[in-house]
Amino acid sequence: MGRVIAIDYGRKRSGVAVTDPLRICATGLPTVRSCDLIDFLRSYMEAETVDCIVVGLPLTMRGEPSESSRYIEPFIRQLHNSFPEMRIDRIDERFTSAIAHKEMALAGLKKKKREEKALADKTAAVLILTDWLNSAANAPV
């Protein structure tokens, strides 16, 4: 069974998380400049078996695509073109950034550390992947 990677895609940088080989838990990977993300994924997948990539789906409160969709959708096309055989899932990412900041505060991180955008992006990717794991717990990949 291969790992699953999750991406919290942003214009400048993207949070990335990955499961363990048994898909029990999600762990954050280094935050990556979005322009380098495809190369990062390619390099990671040369070293590890990956069965699925999960990308956050930015929706409004009404469940419609948010403003962020206009720059995420081209990335999704690029992802499909770069990895045509790879399963790519989307999962609602509403509130992941807010929850990430709350989780960091609950973990006791100082305000200065919580303001690090890269840490918030990584935490949001872990939340996206955890949501996917919980929703896909009984679904075969």
PyMOL commands that place a pseudoatom at each C-alpha (Angstrom):
pseudoatom trace, name=CA, resn=MET, resi=1, chain=A, elem=C, hetatm=0, pos=[0.000, 0.000, 0.000]
pseudoatom trace, name=CA, resn=GLY, resi=2, chain=A, elem=C, hetatm=0, pos=[1.384, 3.384, -0.984]
pseudoatom trace, name=CA, resn=ARG, resi=3, chain=A, elem=C, hetatm=0, pos=[1.339, 6.682, 0.818]
pseudoatom trace, name=CA, resn=VAL, resi=4, chain=A, elem=C, hetatm=0, pos=[-1.114, 9.503, 0.219]
pseudoatom trace, name=CA, resn=ILE, resi=5, chain=A, elem=C, hetatm=0, pos=[0.083, 13.098, -0.185]
pseudoatom trace, name=CA, resn=ALA, resi=6, chain=A, elem=C, hetatm=0, pos=[-2.080, 16.132, 0.586]
pseudoatom trace, name=CA, resn=ILE, resi=7, chain=A, elem=C, hetatm=0, pos=[-1.513, 19.653, -0.681]
pseudoatom trace, name=CA, resn=ASP, resi=8, chain=A, elem=C, hetatm=0, pos=[-2.765, 22.952, 0.695]
pseudoatom trace, name=CA, resn=TYR, resi=9, chain=A, elem=C, hetatm=0, pos=[-2.059, 24.897, -2.496]
pseudoatom trace, name=CA, resn=GLY, resi=10, chain=A, elem=C, hetatm=0, pos=[-1.272, 28.598, -2.316]
pseudoatom trace, name=CA, resn=ARG, resi=11, chain=A, elem=C, hetatm=0, pos=[-0.116, 31.201, -4.807]
pseudoatom trace, name=CA, resn=LYS, resi=12, chain=A, elem=C, hetatm=0, pos=[3.353, 31.543, -3.269]
pseudoatom trace, name=CA, resn=ARG, resi=13, chain=A, elem=C, hetatm=0, pos=[3.855, 28.407, -1.220]
pseudoatom trace, name=CA, resn=SER, resi=14, chain=A, elem=C, hetatm=0, pos=[2.055, 25.157, -0.537]
pseudoatom trace, name=CA, resn=GLY, resi=15, chain=A, elem=C, hetatm=0, pos=[1.719, 23.051, 2.553]
pseudoatom trace, name=CA, resn=VAL, resi=16, chain=A, elem=C, hetatm=0, pos=[2.367, 19.357, 1.998]
pseudoatom trace, name=CA, resn=ALA, resi=17, chain=A, elem=C, hetatm=0, pos=[1.533, 16.380, 4.198]
pseudoatom trace, name=CA, resn=VAL, resi=18, chain=A, elem=C, hetatm=0, pos=[1.939, 12.629, 3.759]
pseudoatom trace, name=CA, resn=THR, resi=19, chain=A, elem=C, hetatm=0, pos=[0.609, 9.482, 5.365]
pseudoatom trace, name=CA, resn=ASP, resi=20, chain=A, elem=C, hetatm=0, pos=[2.714, 6.721, 6.780]
pseudoatom trace, name=CA, resn=PRO, resi=21, chain=A, elem=C, hetatm=0, pos=[2.800, 3.578, 4.589]
pseudoatom trace, name=CA, resn=LEU, resi=22, chain=A, elem=C, hetatm=0, pos=[-0.136, 2.052, 6.520]
pseudoatom trace, name=CA, resn=ARG, resi=23, chain=A, elem=C, hetatm=0, pos=[-2.166, 5.276, 6.202]
pseudoatom trace, name=CA, resn=ILE, resi=24, chain=A, elem=C, hetatm=0, pos=[-2.699, 5.601, 9.928]
pseudoatom trace, name=CA, resn=CYS, resi=25, chain=A, elem=C, hetatm=0, pos=[-1.542, 9.175, 10.440]
pseudoatom trace, name=CA, resn=ALA, resi=26, chain=A, elem=C, hetatm=0, pos=[-0.626, 12.328, 8.547]
pseudoatom trace, name=CA, resn=THR, resi=27, chain=A, elem=C, hetatm=0, pos=[2.663, 14.169, 8.936]
pseudoatom trace, name=CA, resn=GLY, resi=28, chain=A, elem=C, hetatm=0, pos=[3.685, 17.522, 7.544]
pseudoatom trace, name=CA, resn=LEU, resi=29, chain=A, elem=C, hetatm=0, pos=[6.495, 17.749, 5.022]
pseudoatom trace, name=CA, resn=PRO, resi=30, chain=A, elem=C, hetatm=0, pos=[8.496, 20.911, 4.325]
pseudoatom trace, name=CA, resn=THR, resi=31, chain=A, elem=C, hetatm=0, pos=[6.474, 23.748, 2.860]
pseudoatom trace, name=CA, resn=VAL, resi=32, chain=A, elem=C, hetatm=0, pos=[7.317, 24.155, -0.822]
pseudoatom trace, name=CA, resn=ARG, resi=33, chain=A, elem=C, hetatm=0, pos=[7.280, 27.159, -3.124]
pseudoatom trace, name=CA, resn=SER, resi=34, chain=A, elem=C, hetatm=0, pos=[4.289, 26.537, -5.381]
pseudoatom trace, name=CA, resn=CYS, resi=35, chain=A, elem=C, hetatm=0, pos=[6.389, 27.060, -8.505]
pseudoatom trace, name=CA, resn=ASP, resi=36, chain=A, elem=C, hetatm=0, pos=[8.598, 24.143, -7.337]
pseudoatom trace, name=CA, resn=LEU, resi=37, chain=A, elem=C, hetatm=0, pos=[5.777, 21.836, -6.251]
pseudoatom trace, name=CA, resn=ILE, resi=38, chain=A, elem=C, hetatm=0, pos=[5.651, 19.518, -9.290]
pseudoatom trace, name=CA, resn=ASP, resi=39, chain=A, elem=C, hetatm=0, pos=[9.425, 18.955, -9.091]
pseudoatom trace, name=CA, resn=PHE, resi=40, chain=A, elem=C, hetatm=0, pos=[9.144, 18.339, -5.335]
pseudoatom trace, name=CA, resn=LEU, resi=41, chain=A, elem=C, hetatm=0, pos=[6.384, 15.766, -5.882]
pseudoatom trace, name=CA, resn=ARG, resi=42, chain=A, elem=C, hetatm=0, pos=[8.300, 14.062, -8.681]
pseudoatom trace, name=CA, resn=SER, resi=43, chain=A, elem=C, hetatm=0, pos=[11.386, 13.767, -6.471]
pseudoatom trace, name=CA, resn=TYR, resi=44, chain=A, elem=C, hetatm=0, pos=[9.347, 12.513, -3.506]
pseudoatom trace, name=CA, resn=MET, resi=45, chain=A, elem=C, hetatm=0, pos=[7.591, 9.900, -5.635]
pseudoatom trace, name=CA, resn=GLU, resi=46, chain=A, elem=C, hetatm=0, pos=[10.901, 8.600, -6.947]
pseudoatom trace, name=CA, resn=ALA, resi=47, chain=A, elem=C, hetatm=0, pos=[11.825, 7.722, -3.350]
pseudoatom trace, name=CA, resn=GLU, resi=48, chain=A, elem=C, hetatm=0, pos=[8.410, 6.655, -1.996]
pseudoatom trace, name=CA, resn=THR, resi=49, chain=A, elem=C, hetatm=0, pos=[5.402, 4.801, -3.345]
pseudoatom trace, name=CA, resn=VAL, resi=50, chain=A, elem=C, hetatm=0, pos=[2.429, 7.166, -3.561]
pseudoatom trace, name=CA, resn=ASP, resi=51, chain=A, elem=C, hetatm=0, pos=[-1.060, 5.980, -4.552]
pseudoatom trace, name=CA, resn=CYS, resi=52, chain=A, elem=C, hetatm=0, pos=[-3.024, 9.207, -4.349]
pseudoatom trace, name=CA, resn=ILE, resi=53, chain=A, elem=C, hetatm=0, pos=[-2.637, 12.984, -4.164]
pseudoatom trace, name=CA, resn=VAL, resi=54, chain=A, elem=C, hetatm=0, pos=[-5.292, 14.945, -2.279]
pseudoatom trace, name=CA, resn=VAL, resi=55, chain=A, elem=C, hetatm=0, pos=[-5.671, 18.644, -3.013]
pseudoatom trace, name=CA, resn=GLY, resi=56, chain=A, elem=C, hetatm=0, pos=[-7.763, 20.996, -0.928]
pseudoatom trace, name=CA, resn=LEU, resi=57, chain=A, elem=C, hetatm=0, pos=[-10.920, 22.214, -2.641]
pseudoatom trace, name=CA, resn=PRO, resi=58, chain=A, elem=C, hetatm=0, pos=[-11.578, 25.863, -1.757]
pseudoatom trace, name=CA, resn=LEU, resi=59, chain=A, elem=C, hetatm=0, pos=[-15.316, 26.445, -1.399]
pseudoatom trace, name=CA, resn=THR, resi=60, chain=A, elem=C, hetatm=0, pos=[-17.430, 29.318, -0.164]
pseudoatom trace, name=CA, resn=MET, resi=61, chain=A, elem=C, hetatm=0, pos=[-19.929, 28.913, 2.648]
pseudoatom trace, name=CA, resn=ARG, resi=62, chain=A, elem=C, hetatm=0, pos=[-22.532, 28.194, -0.052]
pseudoatom trace, name=CA, resn=GLY, resi=63, chain=A, elem=C, hetatm=0, pos=[-20.463, 25.296, -1.360]
pseudoatom trace, name=CA, resn=GLU, resi=64, chain=A, elem=C, hetatm=0, pos=[-19.475, 27.140, -4.544]
pseudoatom trace, name=CA, resn=PRO, resi=65, chain=A, elem=C, hetatm=0, pos=[-15.895, 27.475, -5.814]
pseudoatom trace, name=CA, resn=SER, resi=66, chain=A, elem=C, hetatm=0, pos=[-14.125, 30.310, -4.020]
pseudoatom trace, name=CA, resn=GLU, resi=67, chain=A, elem=C, hetatm=0, pos=[-11.941, 33.016, -5.524]
pseudoatom trace, name=CA, resn=SER, resi=68, chain=A, elem=C, hetatm=0, pos=[-8.902, 30.800, -4.880]
pseudoatom trace, name=CA, resn=SER, resi=69, chain=A, elem=C, hetatm=0, pos=[-10.218, 28.241, -7.371]
pseudoatom trace, name=CA, resn=ARG, resi=70, chain=A, elem=C, hetatm=0, pos=[-9.041, 30.296, -10.313]
pseudoatom trace, name=CA, resn=TYR, resi=71, chain=A, elem=C, hetatm=0, pos=[-5.384, 29.661, -9.503]
pseudoatom trace, name=CA, resn=ILE, resi=72, chain=A, elem=C, hetatm=0, pos=[-5.794, 26.152, -8.055]
pseudoatom trace, name=CA, resn=GLU, resi=73, chain=A, elem=C, hetatm=0, pos=[-7.572, 24.712, -11.107]
pseudoatom trace, name=CA, resn=PRO, resi=74, chain=A, elem=C, hetatm=0, pos=[-4.596, 25.372, -13.437]
pseudoatom trace, name=CA, resn=PHE, resi=75, chain=A, elem=C, hetatm=0, pos=[-2.402, 23.593, -10.884]
pseudoatom trace, name=CA, resn=ILE, resi=76, chain=A, elem=C, hetatm=0, pos=[-4.783, 20.604, -10.888]
pseudoatom trace, name=CA, resn=ARG, resi=77, chain=A, elem=C, hetatm=0, pos=[-4.486, 20.417, -14.700]
pseudoatom trace, name=CA, resn=GLN, resi=78, chain=A, elem=C, hetatm=0, pos=[-0.696, 20.589, -14.402]
pseudoatom trace, name=CA, resn=LEU, resi=79, chain=A, elem=C, hetatm=0, pos=[-0.805, 17.827, -11.787]
pseudoatom trace, name=CA, resn=HIS, resi=80, chain=A, elem=C, hetatm=0, pos=[-2.893, 15.596, -14.083]
pseudoatom trace, name=CA, resn=ASN, resi=81, chain=A, elem=C, hetatm=0, pos=[-0.515, 16.279, -16.987]
pseudoatom trace, name=CA, resn=SER, resi=82, chain=A, elem=C, hetatm=0, pos=[2.585, 15.596, -14.881]
pseudoatom trace, name=CA, resn=PHE, resi=83, chain=A, elem=C, hetatm=0, pos=[1.233, 12.427, -13.249]
pseudoatom trace, name=CA, resn=PRO, resi=84, chain=A, elem=C, hetatm=0, pos=[-1.425, 11.061, -15.631]
pseudoatom trace, name=CA, resn=GLU, resi=85, chain=A, elem=C, hetatm=0, pos=[-1.727, 7.683, -13.887]
pseudoatom trace, name=CA, resn=MET, resi=86, chain=A, elem=C, hetatm=0, pos=[-2.010, 9.158, -10.380]
pseudoatom trace, name=CA, resn=ARG, resi=87, chain=A, elem=C, hetatm=0, pos=[-5.335, 9.259, -8.562]
pseudoatom trace, name=CA, resn=ILE, resi=88, chain=A, elem=C, hetatm=0, pos=[-6.067, 12.865, -7.587]
pseudoatom trace, name=CA, resn=ASP, resi=89, chain=A, elem=C, hetatm=0, pos=[-8.806, 13.509, -5.028]
pseudoatom trace, name=CA, resn=ARG, resi=90, chain=A, elem=C, hetatm=0, pos=[-10.237, 16.815, -3.901]
pseudoatom trace, name=CA, resn=ILE, resi=91, chain=A, elem=C, hetatm=0, pos=[-11.564, 17.511, -0.418]
pseudoatom trace, name=CA, resn=ASP, resi=92, chain=A, elem=C, hetatm=0, pos=[-13.298, 20.526, 1.068]
pseudoatom trace, name=CA, resn=GLU, resi=93, chain=A, elem=C, hetatm=0, pos=[-10.702, 22.732, 2.731]
pseudoatom trace, name=CA, resn=ARG, resi=94, chain=A, elem=C, hetatm=0, pos=[-13.031, 25.287, 4.297]
pseudoatom trace, name=CA, resn=PHE, resi=95, chain=A, elem=C, hetatm=0, pos=[-11.753, 26.468, 7.671]
pseudoatom trace, name=CA, resn=THR, resi=96, chain=A, elem=C, hetatm=0, pos=[-8.472, 24.518, 7.504]
pseudoatom trace, name=CA, resn=SER, resi=97, chain=A, elem=C, hetatm=0, pos=[-6.366, 27.669, 7.862]
pseudoatom trace, name=CA, resn=ALA, resi=98, chain=A, elem=C, hetatm=0, pos=[-8.447, 28.914, 10.811]
pseudoatom trace, name=CA, resn=ILE, resi=99, chain=A, elem=C, hetatm=0, pos=[-8.360, 25.479, 12.450]
pseudoatom trace, name=CA, resn=ALA, resi=100, chain=A, elem=C, hetatm=0, pos=[-4.606, 25.275, 11.835]
pseudoatom trace, name=CA, resn=HIS, resi=101, chain=A, elem=C, hetatm=0, pos=[-4.053, 28.538, 13.717]
pseudoatom trace, name=CA, resn=LYS, resi=102, chain=A, elem=C, hetatm=0, pos=[-6.311, 27.372, 16.542]
pseudoatom trace, name=CA, resn=GLU, resi=103, chain=A, elem=C, hetatm=0, pos=[-4.479, 24.024, 16.786]
pseudoatom trace, name=CA, resn=MET, resi=104, chain=A, elem=C, hetatm=0, pos=[-1.127, 25.804, 16.928]
pseudoatom trace, name=CA, resn=ALA, resi=105, chain=A, elem=C, hetatm=0, pos=[-2.418, 28.015, 19.758]
pseudoatom trace, name=CA, resn=LEU, resi=106, chain=A, elem=C, hetatm=0, pos=[-3.774, 24.984, 21.627]
pseudoatom trace, name=CA, resn=ALA, resi=107, chain=A, elem=C, hetatm=0, pos=[-0.385, 23.312, 21.212]
pseudoatom trace, name=CA, resn=GLY, resi=108, chain=A, elem=C, hetatm=0, pos=[1.103, 26.206, 23.151]
pseudoatom trace, name=CA, resn=LEU, resi=109, chain=A, elem=C, hetatm=0, pos=[3.066, 27.792, 20.324]
pseudoatom trace, name=CA, resn=LYS, resi=110, chain=A, elem=C, hetatm=0, pos=[4.051, 31.375, 20.951]
pseudoatom trace, name=CA, resn=LYS, resi=111, chain=A, elem=C, hetatm=0, pos=[2.337, 34.046, 18.854]
pseudoatom trace, name=CA, resn=LYS, resi=112, chain=A, elem=C, hetatm=0, pos=[5.487, 34.690, 16.803]
pseudoatom trace, name=CA, resn=LYS, resi=113, chain=A, elem=C, hetatm=0, pos=[5.695, 30.982, 15.841]
pseudoatom trace, name=CA, resn=ARG, resi=114, chain=A, elem=C, hetatm=0, pos=[1.949, 30.852, 15.034]
pseudoatom trace, name=CA, resn=GLU, resi=115, chain=A, elem=C, hetatm=0, pos=[2.434, 33.768, 12.620]
pseudoatom trace, name=CA, resn=GLU, resi=116, chain=A, elem=C, hetatm=0, pos=[4.850, 31.737, 10.490]
pseudoatom trace, name=CA, resn=LYS, resi=117, chain=A, elem=C, hetatm=0, pos=[2.866, 31.199, 7.317]
pseudoatom trace, name=CA, resn=ALA, resi=118, chain=A, elem=C, hetatm=0, pos=[4.840, 28.120, 6.301]
pseudoatom trace, name=CA, resn=LEU, resi=119, chain=A, elem=C, hetatm=0, pos=[3.926, 26.369, 9.564]
pseudoatom trace, name=CA, resn=ALA, resi=120, chain=A, elem=C, hetatm=0, pos=[0.249, 27.268, 9.097]
pseudoatom trace, name=CA, resn=ASP, resi=121, chain=A, elem=C, hetatm=0, pos=[0.345, 25.913, 5.515]
pseudoatom trace, name=CA, resn=LYS, resi=122, chain=A, elem=C, hetatm=0, pos=[1.941, 22.655, 6.662]
pseudoatom trace, name=CA, resn=THR, resi=123, chain=A, elem=C, hetatm=0, pos=[-0.633, 22.304, 9.458]
pseudoatom trace, name=CA, resn=ALA, resi=124, chain=A, elem=C, hetatm=0, pos=[-3.485, 22.980, 7.010]
pseudoatom trace, name=CA, resn=ALA, resi=125, chain=A, elem=C, hetatm=0, pos=[-2.137, 20.224, 4.720]
pseudoatom trace, name=CA, resn=VAL, resi=126, chain=A, elem=C, hetatm=0, pos=[-2.090, 17.810, 7.672]
pseudoatom trace, name=CA, resn=LEU, resi=127, chain=A, elem=C, hetatm=0, pos=[-5.712, 18.741, 8.431]
pseudoatom trace, name=CA, resn=ILE, resi=128, chain=A, elem=C, hetatm=0, pos=[-6.726, 18.204, 4.786]
pseudoatom trace, name=CA, resn=LEU, resi=129, chain=A, elem=C, hetatm=0, pos=[-5.072, 14.796, 4.785]
pseudoatom trace, name=CA, resn=THR, resi=130, chain=A, elem=C, hetatm=0, pos=[-6.583, 13.844, 8.144]
pseudoatom trace, name=CA, resn=ASP, resi=131, chain=A, elem=C, hetatm=0, pos=[-10.042, 14.775, 6.837]
pseudoatom trace, name=CA, resn=TRP, resi=132, chain=A, elem=C, hetatm=0, pos=[-9.409, 12.663, 3.741]
pseudoatom trace, name=CA, resn=LEU, resi=133, chain=A, elem=C, hetatm=0, pos=[-8.247, 9.710, 5.850]
pseudoatom trace, name=CA, resn=ASN, resi=134, chain=A, elem=C, hetatm=0, pos=[-11.355, 9.974, 8.009]
pseudoatom trace, name=CA, resn=SER, resi=135, chain=A, elem=C, hetatm=0, pos=[-13.656, 10.182, 4.991]
pseudoatom trace, name=CA, resn=ALA, resi=136, chain=A, elem=C, hetatm=0, pos=[-11.860, 7.466, 3.044]
pseudoatom trace, name=CA, resn=ALA, resi=137, chain=A, elem=C, hetatm=0, pos=[-11.158, 5.124, 5.964]
pseudoatom trace, name=CA, resn=ASN, resi=138, chain=A, elem=C, hetatm=0, pos=[-13.129, 2.270, 4.415]
pseudoatom trace, name=CA, resn=ALA, resi=139, chain=A, elem=C, hetatm=0, pos=[-12.656, 3.167, 0.749]
pseudoatom trace, name=CA, resn=PRO, resi=140, chain=A, elem=C, hetatm=0, pos=[-10.050, 1.190, -1.191]
pseudoatom trace, name=CA, resn=VAL, resi=141, chain=A, elem=C, hetatm=0, pos=[-7.418, 3.145, -3.105]
for i in range(1, 141): cmd.bond("trace and resi %d" % i, "trace and resi %d" % (i + 1))
show_as sticks, trace
zoom trace
